[in-house]
């Protein structure tokens, strides 16, 4: 049995899933951060996150297969402890937030990440590896709450001066790891259920098309223009979520 969502809600969900797939396929998850906030305009943030996680795992299989062998293995291992910490904190705090509270947190996170993406300071030298743990911990938390783990990892990885392919591959593997970690807590909290699982299954073809298009687009699209449009959308969606919450 599928969720009884409106036509507008389904359109937002389909577009969000496609956008996430494109992001995972060729843009290191950079604008997939917009997906849950966009879906949360029409359904609850918790429903949006629960519906999206199984699809993220499917996308991870495609993305990791495409980029495997090009990741910075040492960086991924540095992230693992922090990812567990962040997911654990998110699990403990999740039930303390009401739906409106989740919208407020999601709106604030969205605005903060959009601001970061807009300013994105350029580091003069590679950042120290000691920042891997706090970056991964924040990633684990924001990923648990809103599947928005890319910006915290980017804060650390971009100044590490990795090649484009290594950067994308490292993000792909790291996001796969955190999504696997999140699966059991999501099921325990009831965010993934039979109804949401059927909806996720229905959307798998959209996820696959998104990833394939992302792989094709990453060497062809004007990334500067694309990211500017995504940043603008994030600001608008973030403000809307905060407005709904208050």
N, C-alpha and C positions, 0 to 999 in steps of 0.2 A: 504494500500500500504506500503510495507516494504522499508527501506532505501536501496539505491543502493551501498552497501559496497562490497569490494573485498572479496575473499575467506579468505585471510589472516586476514582481519579485523574481519570477522565473527568468525574465530577460536580464535582470541584474546578476542573477546567479550564473547564468550561462556566460555572460560577458566576463564576469570575474574569474570564472574557471579558465576561460580561454586566455585572459590576460596573464594569469598565473602560469599557465603552460608556456606561453611565449617567454615570460620572464625566466623561468627555469631552464628553458631550452637554450637561450643564448645571451641572457643578460644578468647572470649571477643572482637571480631572485630580486633584483633591485627594485622593480616596480610591482612585484607581487604583493608588496606591503599594502597596496591599495585594495586588495580583494575583499578581505573581511570587513573593513569600514564601508566599502561600497555595498556589500550584501546586507550590512547592518542597517542600511537606510530603509530596508523593506522587511527584514526578519530580525529576530533577536540576535545579538552578537554571539551568544552561546550556541544557538542553532547554526549560525553561519560557520563558526569554527568547527563544530562537530561534523557538519556536512562536508567541509573542505578537506579535513585531515586524510580520510581514505584516498581522496583524489591526489593529494600531495604525495602520498606514498607511491601511487601509480606513476605520477610524473617523475618522482625520484628515480624509479627503476629506469625509465627512458633516459633521463638526464645523466645519471651515473654511468649507464652503459655507453653513452655517446662520449663522455669526457674521461672515463676511467683510464688511469695510467699517467694522466697529466697533472694530477693534484700534488700539492706539497704535503706529503704524508706526515711530516713532523708537525706542521701547523694543525692538521686535523687532530692528531693525538693531543696537542696542547689544549684543544677546545673541549675534549670529552668531559673532564671533571667539571668544568664550568657549566656545560650544557645540562648535566645531571642536577647541579645545584639550582640553576634557574628554573628548570621544570619542577623540581621539588617545591620551591617557593611558590611558583604559580599554582600548583596543586593545592597547597595549604591555604592560599588566599582566595581561591576561586569562589568557594561557597559564601565567603563573607561579602561579596559584591552583588548588589541587586542588578536587575537588567539595566536600570538607569545608571547605576554606578559603573557597569561595564561599558556603557556607551560613553560616559564621561572619560573613563580611563583610555578607551580606544581613541576618542577624539583628541585627547591631549597627546597621546603617543603619536598619532598621525601628524599633528601639527609640529611636534618636536622633530620627527624624522624628516618631514618636508622641509623644515628650516635647515636641518643638517645637509640635506641633499642640495639645497639652494646655495648654501655657503661653502660646504665641502672644502675645508682648508687643505692646502697642499703641503705635505711634510717635507722639510729640507733633507732629512735623513731617515732611514728605516726606523720604525718605532721598536722599542725593546720588547722581547718576548714575554716579559713579566706582565704585560697588559693583556695577554691572551686569556688568562683566567677571568678577570672582571668583564672583559668584552663578551666572552662566551656565557658567563652567568647572566648578563643582561639579555643576551640573545635567547637563552633558554627561557627566561621569564616572558619576554615580549612575544616570542614564538608560541609559548603556551597560551597566552591570553588572546593573541590576535594573529598568529602565524606571521608575525612581523619581525623575524629574526635577522633579516638582511642588514638593516642599518647598523646595529651594534657590531656585527662582524666586519662590515665595510670600514667602520671607524678604525679597526685594528689592521685589517688586511691591506687597505689601500696604501698606507704608509710603509708597508712591508716591501713595496717595490717589486711585486711579482709580475711576471709576464701576463698578458691578457688571457692566454689559454690556461695558464697555471692558476690564475685568480678565479676564473669561471669554474674550472674543475674542482678547486679546493672548496669553493662555495657549494657546488652541487653535492659533493660528498658530505660536507658538514651539515647541510640542511637535511640530507637523508638520515644522518645519525640522530639529529634532534627530533625528527618526526617519528622515528622508530621509538625513541625514548618516551615521547608523548602519548603513544598509542594506548598503553595500559592505563595510565591515569585518566585519559578521556573516557575509556570504557567504564572504569570504576566510578567516575562521576556521572555517567549516563549521558554524556554528550554525543556518543555514538550509539545509536539504537537501530532496531530493524527498519524503522521508517526512514531515518537518515541514510542508512546503508543502501536502501533501494534507490534513493535519489542520487547518491554518489555513483552507484553502478550505472545508472542511466546517463550520467555525465562523463563517463570514462572516454567515449569517443571525442568529446570536446577537449578534454585534457590532452589526449594524444595528438590531436590536430594542433593545439597550442604549442606543445613542445616541438613538434616537427617544424612549425612555422618559425619558432624562435631560433632553432638551429639554422634555418635558411636565412632569416633576417639579420642575424647578428653581424654578418660581414657586409651587409648591403644598406641597412637603414642609417639615417642620420641620427646618431645616438643623442647628440646635444639637443636637437629639436624634440625628439621623443621624450627625453627625460624632463624637459621644461614643461611639456604638456602634462606629464604624470605629476610633477610637483604642483602645478596649478590645480589639478584635480584633487590631489591630497589635501591641499589647503581648504578647498571648498567642501570636501567631504568631512574633514576634521571639524570645521566650524559648524557644519550642519549637525554632526553627532553631538557636539557640545550643546548646541541650541536645543536639540531634542531632550538631552539629559536634564537641562535646567528649566 
